[in-house]
Amino acid sequence: MKAHTCNGTAFILLTTVTLSFTLSGCVTAPVTEPMHYDISSTSNSFDDVARYPSNKTNSAGHCLASIEEIEDHRGSKISFGSSPYFQKFAESVPQWTKEGFQTLGGDGYKLAFHEKNDIKTDAHVTMRVKIHKAYMLHQYTSKSANLALSVDYKASNKPTETKLYRGRYTTVNWVNSAGEIEGAMNEALSNVLAKINNDIKHYCVSLQSIDSRAVGGIL
């Protein structure tokens, strides 16, 4: 029996059973490409987290949500956890987060970004996103992607409400490749986005209910 390691992960080759592990994907040098979010590569669906089941229809109507800014509040912008080779991933976290948010909308509401000049003052719900943590942890044969975001919601004339979202995805650490790390982080972000998606719909439906009662009072 012979063991090979890659960043703390043991790969066992048994002489009696042929097990093939390709170590070519093992990261032993700094990655050179940034992370990118791809929802099609994740197992999460935005319907997986149905905190508000009644919102599964397009009852939010033509609600308009706007992200004013995505702020990076991490203690370090170059650290990505227990591996020293993923500085490029760490630096790309704000853009990667934005790519994730760009997949939202079309489920009873529209999402826009102020920086794109899509909207200015007509949003029903305005949001300010803050990134607090984004990192990987490696423990022997497993790895976990960890993400913490908060969103400041401002809906109509209501006070601003801040909600904290945590995403975590743990899986087997096969070869610790850049693709594996990116995929795990995408799973964590997808889980967070599912919760945010439901909260946006909740705000939109609540505002629609208020508008309906106001119109009913006038009539």
Long-range contacts (C-beta under 8 A, 24 or more apart in sequence): 6-175, 6-176, 7-83, 7-138, 7-176, 8-138, 8-139, 8-140, 9-138, 9-140, 9-141, 9-173, 9-174, 9-175, 9-176, 10-140, 10-141, 11-175, 21-174, 21-175, 22-175, 23-175, 24-175, 25-175, 25-176, 25-177, 25-178, 25-179, 25-180, 26-175, 26-176, 26-177, 27-83, 27-85, 27-86, 27-176, 27-177, 27-178, 27-181, 28-85, 29-85, 30-84, 30-85, 30-86, 30-87, 30-88, 31-85, 31-86, 31-87, 31-88, 31-89, 31-178, 32-88, 33-88, 33-178, 34-88, 34-89, 34-91, 34-92, 34-95, 34-96, 35-89, 35-92, 35-93, 35-96, 35-182, 35-185, 36-96, 36-99, 36-182, 37-96, 37-97, 37-99, 37-100, 37-103, 37-186, 37-189, 38-186, 39-100, 39-103, 39-186, 39-190, 41-183, 41-186, 42-183, 42-186, 42-187, 42-190, 43-187, 43-190, 44-187, 44-190, 44-191, 44-194, 45-194, 46-104, 46-107, 46-193, 46-194, 46-197, 46-198, 47-194, 48-194, 49-191, 49-194, 49-195, 49-197, 49-198, 50-198, 51-195, 51-198, 51-199, 51-202, 52-198, 52-201, 52-202, 52-205, 54-205, 55-108, 55-198, 55-201, 55-202, 55-205, 57-108, 58-107, 58-108, 59-108, 59-205, 59-208, 60-107, 60-108, 60-109, 60-201, 60-204, 60-205, 60-208, 61-108, 61-204, 61-208, 62-109, 62-110, 63-108, 63-109, 63-110, 63-124, 63-125, 63-200, 63-203, 63-204, 63-207, 63-208, 64-109, 64-110, 64-112, 64-119, 64-122, 64-123, 64-124, 64-125, 65-105, 65-109, 65-110, 65-111, 65-112, 65-123, 65-124, 65-125, 65-126, 65-127, 65-200, 65-203, 65-204, 66-111, 66-112, 66-113, 66-114, 66-118, 66-119, 66-123, 66-125, 66-126, 66-127, 67-101, 67-111, 67-112, 67-113, 67-114, 67-126, 67-127, 67-128, 67-129, 68-114, 68-126, 68-127, 68-128, 69-114, 69-115, 69-128, 69-129, 70-94, 70-97, 70-98, 70-101, 70-129, 70-130, 70-131, 71-128, 71-129, 71-130, 71-131, 72-131, 73-130, 73-131, 73-132, 74-131, 74-132, 74-133, 74-134, 79-135, 80-134, 80-135, 80-136, 81-135, 81-136, 81-137, 81-138, 81-146, 82-136, 82-137, 82-138, 83-136, 83-138, 83-176, 83-181, 86-136, 86-178, 86-181, 89-178, 89-181, 89-182, 89-185, 90-134, 90-135, 93-131, 93-134, 94-131, 96-185, 96-189, 97-129, 97-131, 97-134, 97-149, 97-189, 100-189, 100-190, 100-192, 100-193, 101-129, 101-193, 101-196, 103-193, 104-193, 104-196, 104-197, 104-200, 107-197, 107-201, 108-201, 108-204, 108-205, 109-200, 109-201, 109-204, 111-200, 124-155, 124-156, 124-203, 124-204, 124-207, 125-153, 125-154, 125-155, 125-200, 125-203, 125-204, 125-207, 126-153, 126-154, 126-155, 127-151, 127-152, 127-153, 127-154, 127-200, 128-152, 132-164, 134-185, 136-181, 136-184, 136-185, 138-173, 138-176, 140-173, 141-172, 141-173, 142-170, 142-171, 142-172, 142-173, 143-170, 143-171, 143-172, 143-173, 143-176, 143-180, 143-181, 143-184, 144-168, 144-169, 144-170, 144-171, 144-184, 145-169, 145-170, 145-181, 145-184, 145-185, 145-187, 145-188, 146-188, 147-185, 147-188, 147-189, 147-192, 149-192, 149-196, 151-196, 151-199, 153-199, 153-203, 155-203, 155-206, 155-207, 156-207, 156-210, 163-199, 165-192, 165-195, 165-196, 166-192, 167-191, 167-192
